[in-house]
Amino acid sequence: PLPVVGVPVPLRYLDGMDSLLSIVQMPAGVPVATVSIGGARNAGLLAVRILAASDEGLAARMREFQQQLADTARAKDAALAERTRTLTE
């Protein structure tokens, strides 16, 4: 059996809480990984991590993607630090 990743969808009412609760209340024996409401991107990344456990090529691409995310976060942090520094001078 394949792993199941539940992605709660924000709908018109309850902002996705109903979707989230229906996913996390699965009966015993029906395991479901759950990501955040509207978290389809993270669901995809979780699926890649699961598959990468047995595929070194995919694991290497995932590590590269994670490094790119880290580099982007550091660049944004540096830009924000520079902007706040100029505001306080």
Secondary structure as UniProt FT lines:
FT   STRAND          5..6
FT   HELIX           14..16
FT   HELIX           17..24
FT   TURN            28..29
FT   STRAND          33..34
FT   TURN            37..38
FT   HELIX           40..52
FT   TURN            53..54
FT   HELIX           56..88
//
